[in-house]
Amino acid sequence: MLLDLHTHSIKSDDGRAKVENYCKWIRKKELPLDGFVLTEHRQFDGESDYRHLEDEYDLLILKASEVETDFGHVLVFGVNEDLSASLDFSNIRLPIERVLAESDRCGAFAAPCHPGRKRVGLFSHYEERGAVDGVHTVETLNGGSIPGEDELSVEMAEQHGYLGFGGSDSHVVSRIGFCATEFPDQTITSVDGLVQALKGGAFQAVTLRGGQAGS
């Protein structure tokens, strides 16, 4: 399967894309995506129901969260009631060790996104404060990166032995699918399945810029 693991809708304060318009764009442009994950900023949207869009457009639509920590932004997949009760998602200075530990305790999967970005990326903090225990996977390809950021993410991930995934970080419809994650020989049908696939480690980041997949 090919999933875009990092997207934002109008539910995010800076998002300008409606979820149905993402679906329409994927089909109109014949993007090879099997689905996407909505990672809204500083919240988990437990209310919206997109099953009718999944059926209409034959796409998997999952929900996660992008939280802000003292070591940059982190995507959290598999948010449940226990994790929501444990972490204040609106806190912009969450301790990253707590996010990683509580996510693991509650059966979720947490991984820093755009780690090569200044200020909000994990590796910009490594330079001054050292590496964080508990990090094992990072977003190495991000559709919103400027030149040099993804290159740094890939280089540092290799240096630290981290696995890498991809996501578009789209805030507007036309940017969905710029980067994504390929799960070879796997069928994912739920957020629990996604968490298990991420924990299994059998995936790779790909870029779809220009409509072609490549690592």
Secondary structure, 3 states (H helix, E strand, C coil): CEEEEEECCCCCCCCCCCHHHHHHHHHHCCCCCCEEEEEEECCCCCCCCCHHHHHHHCCEEEEEEEEEECCEEEEEECCCHHHHHHCCCCCCCECHHHHHHHHHHCCCEEEECCCCCCCCCHHHHHHHHCCCCCCCEEEEEECCCCCCHHHHHHHHHHHHCCEEEEECCECCHHHCCCEEEECCCCCCCCHHHHHHHHHHCCCEEEECHHHCCEC
